[in-house]
Amino acid sequence: MVVKWGRNGRFLACSNYPACKNTMNFTEDADGKIIPVQKPGKKAPVITDILCEKCGRPMAIREGRYGKFLACTGYPKCKNIKKYVEPKEDKG
């Protein structure tokens, strides 16, 4: 990613444009280090102790447009995903 200027100010853009059109906003800390900013409403993935059957890495709970799912943390090398079922709480 590289810093570019646009009509709305500075932003991060993919260095492989036009093949890749990925962009994102960023902030800078006191040392000038760039910190990417996630889109509003987008949640960070939650790492679980469930292991991927294909590569053995831990799976993460992610949220997509159809709900929550488990995805391998080895993405993009491993693209394994599974349906996520919420654990039921005991009322015992």
N, C-alpha and C positions, 0 to 999 in steps of 0.2 A: 504494500500500500504506500502511496505517496501523497504528500500534502498538495492540494490544488486550491486555486481561488475561483470562486463563482460569484454570481450576483447576490447570494446570501452570505458571503464570507468564505472562510477557509473550511475545507472538508478533506476527508481521506478518500482516495479513489484508487481503484486497482491499477497497477502499473502496466497491465496487459490490455488496456483499452485499444480498440473497440471489441475485442473478443470477450473481454470480461467487463461488465458495467457495474460492478459492486461498488457502493459508496457507503460512508457512514460519517457521522459527526464525531468530534473529539474535543477533549479539553487538555490543557497542559498544566502540569504541577509547577512548583516553584523552581525546579531545576530545568524546566523546559521539556521534560519527558512527556510524550504523547500518550494519553489515556483514552481509548475508544469508548464511546457512549452508546449503550444499547438503546434500541427503539423503545418508546414508552409502551408499557404493557407486556413487554417481552421478559419472561422470567429466565433466570439462569438455571441450567440443568442441575438436578439433584443426583449425585453419585450414589449408587446402591452397592450392596455386597453380592448381588447376582452377577455371575460371570457369563461372558459371551460364549456360546457353544462353538463358534467358529475360530476365534482367536484367543480366548481366555482372558481378555481384558474386562474390567468392570463395566456394567451397563449403567446408563443414566436415565432418569425419568425426564422426559421432555414433553412439551405441550405443543400440539399442532392444531390445525383448524378442525380436526375431527376428535380432539380430546387428547388425553395423555397416552404416551407410549414409551416403551423401553428402547433405547438406541445404544449401540456400542460406542464407547469412548474412543475407539480406534478409527473413527470416521476421518478421512475418506478411504483409507485402506480397507477397512472392514465396514460394510454397509448393512450389517445385521440389525434387524428391528423385530420387536415382539409386542403383542398386545399387553397393555398394562391393566391389571385388575387391582382395584383399591383393596387393601387388607381390611377385613372385618374386625371390629372391636368387640371384645367379650364384655357382656353386661353382667357377668357372674358375680 
